[in-house]
Amino acid sequence: MNENNHEIIANNIRVRRTSMLVDKTREVPRATIEELCELATWAPNHKRTWPWRFAVITGEAQLRFGNTVAEAMQSFGDEPTKVEKARIKYARTPALIVIGSIAGDSELQTAENRDSAAAAVQNFMLAATSRGLATYWGSCPKGANDPVAEFCGFESDTTVVCIMYLGWATTQVETPQRPTANIKFLDK
Ligand SMILES: Cc1cc2nc3c(=O)[nH]c(=O)nc-3n(C[C@H](O)[C@H](O)[C@H](O)COP(=O)(O)O)c2cc1C
């Protein structure tokens, strides 16, 4: 890798921001999403369990998805205002990507699968940023994991790691300074 590529990658990492400022009318082509998912799978994973699962939710399915989440939140006893918001909020961007992590055959493997799926999410977001797409990592609401996994067609026991909003960015969100990395150099 030459120095120029190195700078491009570093700058791309520095401009990624959580954002939902997108063109709501412009679809994200399926081929682009497929490529982003493929790039996500270059994340490291322990024991080659290939733990990540992806579901792409667009169009009417976004409202169906929202209703599924809202029903789960209601059963869980969430506040009515949050429940009603959940019915519509997943349709705020042209696409929603759900990323899940399958269970392992031990607690440790399940935890490491999730670590790996989080790395896959970051790969996805960085690659999306470099294509002019905005991404926003949302958590799965409490009580909604299993209904969401089922909606997405994931294996049972899959952990929903990320519900990602995706769309073409309309605005570049300013990147604040990060705190200095907390590093300890130990050489003795
Ligand atoms: C595991 C994880 C879960 C997150 N869940 C949410 C969420 O539910 N809602 C939200 O607004 N942001 C969520 N975020 C995004 C963070 O709020 C965001 O990364 C943070 O504000 C820093 O902003 P930046 O990504 O632009 O640097 C999540 C991020 C991670 C890593």
The ligand as a Gaussian input file, in Angstrom:
#p B3LYP/6-31G(d) Opt

LIG

0 1
 C      -23.061000      -0.459000      19.975000
 C      -23.586000       0.903000      19.574000
 C      -24.930000       1.173000      19.727000
 C      -25.446000       2.424000      19.369000
 N      -26.783000       2.671000      19.538000
 C      -27.268000       3.895000      19.278000
 C      -28.642000       4.179000      19.485000
 O      -29.434000       3.313000      19.841000
 N      -29.077000       5.440000      19.252000
 C      -28.226000       6.425000      18.841000
 O      -28.659000       7.562000      18.698000
 N      -26.924000       6.173000      18.576000
 C      -26.436000       4.944000      18.788000
 N      -25.110000       4.672000      18.535000
 C      -24.287000       5.690000      17.866000
 C      -23.551000       6.568000      18.837000
 O      -24.477000       7.379000      19.523000
 C      -22.531000       7.420000      18.058000
 O      -21.573000       6.570000      17.495000
 C      -21.876000       8.438000      18.977000
 O      -22.769000       9.466000      19.257000
 C      -20.616000       9.049000      18.394000
 O      -20.904000       9.706000      17.190000
 P      -20.077000       9.403000      15.858000
 O      -20.461000       7.983000      15.435000
 O      -20.553000      10.418000      14.874000
 O      -18.637000       9.513000      16.169000
 C      -24.581000       3.424000      18.864000
 C      -23.212000       3.134000      18.695000
 C      -22.724000       1.890000      19.044000
 C      -21.248000       1.604000      18.863000

